[in-house]
Structure formats: C-alpha cells, structure tokens
Amino acid sequence: METRPKKSRKKSPSRWSSGICSICGVWVNMNTQEHAEGHGFKNADKMAKAGVVKSNNKMG
C-alpha cells in the first residue's frame, strides 16, 4: 500500500508570529492587542490577517 505525501497547508498569519511591523518598523515578538489598537485595528488577530507584521523568513 502506497502512502500519499501529506499536503502542506499554507500557514495563515498569526498574532503569535514575530517580525517587523510594516507600519511603524518596530520588531515585535508577538502582535499585542495594544500594538494593534495603536494602529487602528480592532484587535491583534485582524492586524495579523491584514499581513502587517512581516516575519523574518519572508524577508530577503
């Protein structure tokens, strides 16, 4: 019986990912509610889904 390779799921942005905020240029270990609200987002999850924090592995 052959096993099929597992399909890799595309990782969706998460507020728990570290990276650089593309709005203010600050390094964040995780996207906090306060940081997101400071930029006008309703919460940190909305900011993460907007793709504002650029993770280290996406950068050149």
MOFENZI-V876136 format. One record per residue. SS is DSSP state (A for helix, B for strand, O for the rest). PSI is psi in whole degrees, -180 to 180 (NA if undefined). D_CENTER is the distance of its C-alpha to the mean C-alpha in Angstrom with 2 decimals. Layout:
((SS;PSI;D_CENTER) (SS;PSI;D_CENTER))
//
This chain:
((O;128;39.02) (O;144;36.12) (O;138;32.59) (O;143;29.93) (O;144;26.83) (O;138;23.78) (O;130;21.52) (O;131;18.07) (O;143;15.47) (O;129;12.65) (O;128;9.40) (O;150;7.52) (O;142;3.84) (O;146;4.22) (O;-13;5.29) (O;-3;6.92) (O;142;5.09) (O;158;7.13) (B;-168;7.53) (B;130;9.50) (B;121;9.42) (O;-8;11.10) (O;-50;13.28) (O;-9;14.97) (O;12;14.25) (O;137;13.73) (B;131;12.14) (B;133;10.19) (O;-33;10.47) (O;154;8.38) (O;112;7.73) (O;160;11.28) (A;-42;13.21) (A;-42;15.46) (A;-44;13.09) (A;-44;11.78) (A;-31;15.46) (A;-24;16.61) (O;7;15.01) (O;8;16.55) (O;151;13.91) (O;-39;15.47) (O;174;12.92) (A;-31;9.49) (A;-39;8.65) (A;-39;9.96) (A;-41;8.02) (A;-44;4.58) (A;-27;6.99) (O;-13;8.43) (O;29;6.01) (O;-37;7.19) (B;120;5.26) (B;117;6.61) (O;160;6.63) (A;-39;10.30) (A;-10;11.28) (A;-17;10.52) (O;140;12.75) (O;NA;16.47))
//
